[in-house]
Amino acid sequence: MGLFSFTQELAMDLGTANTIIISNGKVVVDQPSVVALDRRTDKVLAIGEKARQMHGKTHENIRTVRPLRDGVIADFFAAEQMIRGMIKMINNRSRWFSPSLRIVVCIPSGSTEVEIRAVRDSAEHAGGRDVYMIYEPMAAAIGIGLDVEAPEGNMIVDIGGGTTEIAVISLGGIVSNKSIRIAGDDLTADIMEYMRRQHNVKVGERTAEQIKINVGSALTFLDNPPDDFTVHGPNQMTSLPMEVPVTYQEVAHCMEKSISKMEAAILSALEQTPPELYADIVRNGIFLAGGGALMRGLDKRLTDKINIKFHVAEDPLHAVARGTGIALKNIDKFNFLIR
């Protein structure tokens, strides 16, 4: 930051599961979207990773909140505190003055006017002077390195924590899009439900998330399968401790329904695509971004099902944030930013 630059530019991927902030082309914050508040005074106790470690382990005076549900802000106060706290993490170094902020935030493509307003208000209350918005699939496409302004069709499937965004992009705009509220969180919920029903063991959100990361799979047969993951938890009937090994096949079975819904949504978005763009998509393939793209075997399963090649973006977790950062640098060039 130069001596006299009074405007700080931040690109923010405000996600249901993680919030990533990019400044000057570098990731400066990459934290879980969780905030811990004091129940009596609403004072912020922890933000990000520290708050996530408290999640599910608090006593009555502390509440941990995930301010975003299904990709949209569910708790205004907590969202504002979280954004403010994360911006503070960057600006701790300069105590003398707080620069005015220009922020680009990405939002789900299915957002209503009210939801867009909510994000804008939260960013402004947290100190943003100029707040711009960009749709997530558009940001993901830019982050993957596609030429979004070319007269050809590209299809992006961005599987986040709260929403799966599917969009066909051409000439700098979204031609057809589908946003479904089935994504990473639902897969985690499927695993919690399965463990309770099948193994009689209670697991929390964090443990289910661990199962998904360690043995999550979209296929029941993998070439190089992961080792079984051992879960410790209380038996539901007796409350005695249990140790249950979980295989990737089991996880693939229990997530089957949610993944099928994603497949149906992708097919539905393809149905609405004009034929000329459809031909481009068949030629270029479909790009997967977001944390869900890391699911083992997902690209293969979708390729087999839809007969179009699926490519996983490199570093899919940061694709949206990277694209938001590029859009921020070229604010005047890109005309699809929403004021």
N, C-alpha and C positions, 0 to 999 in steps of 0.2 A: 504494500500500500504506500503510495507516494506521500510526501509530507503534506501536500495541500489537497489531497483527494478527499473530499468530504462526503462523497457518495460511495457506499459500499454495495456491491452487487452480489446477490445471493440467489442461487437456483435451489428450489426446495421440492423434493419428492416426498410429499406428506402421505405416507402410506398407513394402512390399517395395522400392519405388523412392524414396519421399520420406517424411520424418517431419515432421509439422507440430505445433507446440505452441501452444495458445491460452491466454492468461492475461488475466483481466479483459476478455474479449470481443475482445481484439486478438491477431492472429497475431504471436507473439514469436520463433518459430523456424520456418523453412521450409527444410529442408536435405535433400540426398540421404541415403538411409540407407546410408552407407558409413563404415567406420572403418579407419584405417591403423595397423597395429601393428608394433612392432619384433620381428622374429622371435626374437631371442635373449632379450629380457627381457619380452616381451609388454607393453611400455610403450606407451601410446597416443600416436601422433605427430600424428594429425590426425583430425578428425571432419567429416562433412558435405561441403560443397562442396570444401574443401581436399583431403579424402581422395579425392573423386571425380576431381579433376584428376590425382591420382597413379595412379588405377586403370588398369592395363594398361601403366604406364610405370615400374614399380618395379625395383630391383635385389634381389639375394638376401637382403638384411637387412631388407627391408620387405615386409610382406604387406598387401594391402588386402582387407577382408572386407565382404561384404554380409550382415549377420547374419540377415536374413529371406529365406526362400525360399518361394515359393508362399503368401505371406501369413502364414506361421508362423515362429517362431524356429528357426533351424537351428544357430546358434552362440551358446550361452548367454553365454559370457564376453564375446564381442564385443558382443552385444546390450546387456548390462548396462553395459559401458563407454560404449557409444554413448548410451544413455538418460541415464547420469550426466553425460556430457560436454555433452549438449544442455540438461540442466537447469542445468548450471553456466553456460552461455552467458547464461541469464536472470539468474542470481543473482550474477553478477560484481559487480554494483553494491553489494550489501549484504555487506560483509565481516564485520560485527560478529557477526551470528548467522545460522545457517541456519534458516529457518522450517520447521515440519513441513509435509509435503506431502500434499495430498489430490488424488489423480489419477484421472481417468476415462480409460480406454484403450479404443479400439474394436478389435474382433476379428472375423475372418471368421465368417459365420453357420454355416459348416460345421465350426467348430472342435471337436475332441474335448476331453474333460475334461483330458487330458494337456497339450494345446496351450494351453488356457486357464490351466492351472496354470503353465506355462512363462512366459507373459506376466506373470502375477501375481507370480511369484517374482522375475523380472527387475526389475519396477517397484519391488517392495519392497526389493530389494538396492540399488537406485539411490537409495533414500531416501524412498520413498512410505510414508506411515503408513496412510492409508486408500486402498485401491485398489479402484475400481469398474470394471466392464466394461460395454460396450454393443456390441450387434451392429452391424456396419458398415452394412447396408442401413437399419436403423432410424435410425442417426445421419445417414445421407445424406437420409432422408425428412424428418427434423426440420430439417436444414440447408437443404433446398430450400424449406422453409416449408409443408409439408403438415401438415394436422391429423391426427396419427397416432392420436389417441384417438377420432376420430369413427367411427361405425358404418358406414363405407364403405370399399371396397377401393381401395388404391393400389399400383401396382407400380413397383418401383425396380430398375434395372439399374446396378450400380456396377462399372465396369471399371477395376480397379486395375493394379498392376504384376505381382502374382503370382496374384491370383484375380479371377474375375468373379462377383459376388454378385448373385443374382436373388431378389427376395423380394416376396411380396404381404403388405401390412400392413393390419391393421384392428383397431380397438379396442385400440390400444396394444400389439399383439403381432404376431408373424410367423405368418401362417396357412400359407403354403407357401413353401418356399425351395429354392434350388438353388445350390450353390457349386461352380464348376468351376475347375480349375487351369489355365485357358487365359486369358491376359490380355496386358498390355503386353510382358512379358518374352518371351513366346512369339512375338509379332509381330516383336520385335527379332531373335530367333533365326532366324525364317523369312527375314528380310532378309539376315542373315549367310550363311545357307546358299545363298540364291538368287544372291548376288553371287559366291560361290565357284564355284557350278555353271555359272552362265550367262555371267559375265564373266571368270571365271578370276582374280578379284582377291580378295585376302584383306582383310577389314575386321574391326575389333574391335567390341566391344560399344558403345563410345561413338559410333563413326562410324555404326553401324547405327541407333542411337538418333537421330542427327542426320538420317539419311535419312528415318526415320519421321516426325520432326517437320516436316521441310521439304517432303517430297513424299508423305507417307503418305496413302492414300485407300482408302475401302471400295468405291468405284465406279470403273469403267473410263471413265466419261464424266462430267466435271464441267462446270458452267456457267462458272465462272471458275477454270480450272486453274492450279496453281502452276508457277513456272518450273522447268526441269530442275535437278537438284542434281548438282554435279560431285564425284566421289569420287576421292581420290588413294590409291593403295596399290600393293603389290608384285604383279607377275604371279606366279601360282603356279608356272608352269613355269620361267620365266627369272629370276625375282626382280628384273627390271628395273621401274622405276616406271611406273605406268599412270595414265591419266586417263580416267575413265568417267563420261559424263553419265547420270543415272538419271531416268526419267520416272515420273510418278505412275501411269500405266497399268501399268507393270512391277510397281510396288510393290503395286498392287491385286491383280494376278494372284498374286503370291507369298504374299500374306496370305489369299488366298481360303479355304484349307482351315480355318485357325484361326477366321476370322470365321463360316464356316458352322457350326462347332461351337458358337459362341456363340448363333447363331440357333436351333440345335437345342435348346440348354439353355433358351432363353427359351420356346420352344414347349412343352417338357416341363414347365416350371413353370406355364404357363397350363393345361395339361391337368389338373394336380392342384388347380386353383383351383375352389372351390365356385361353382355357377352364379350366385348372387346377386352375389358379388364380381366375377365375370367381367364381368357387365353394367356394374358401376361402372367397371371398368378400361377397357372399350371406350369408355365415355362420357368418362372423365378423361384417357385416354391413358396412356402408359408414360413414366417419367422416367429419363433417362440421367445418371449422375454418374460421377465419377472421371476420371482423365487420359485414358482410352480414349474418353470421350465427345467429346473434341476432334478425333477422327479425321474428316477431311473426308468428307462424304457418308454417314456411318454412320447418322444418323437417317433419312435418305431411304431408304437401302437397307432398313433394318429395317421402316420404315412400309410400303414396297411389298411386302415379303415376308410380313408378318404381318397386314397390313390393320388395324392399330391405330395411331393417331398416336403418334409418339415425340417427346418434348420434351427438348432438352438443357438441363440446369439452368444457371442463370447461375453463372459461376465454378465449373465442375464439379470442378476440382482441390481446392477448399477446402470443398466441400459437406459431406463427412464430418466434417472437423475442426470446421466451424461448428456442425454438429448436436451434436457431442460437447461443445462449449463451452456450448450451450444446455442440454443435459442436466445438465451440471455445475452450472449456476446453479440448476436446479430439481431437485436431487437428491431432495428429499423428495416432490416431486409425481410424478415418473415412477417407476412401479413395475416398469419392465422393466430396470432396471440390475441387473447381477449382482454380488453382493458377493464 
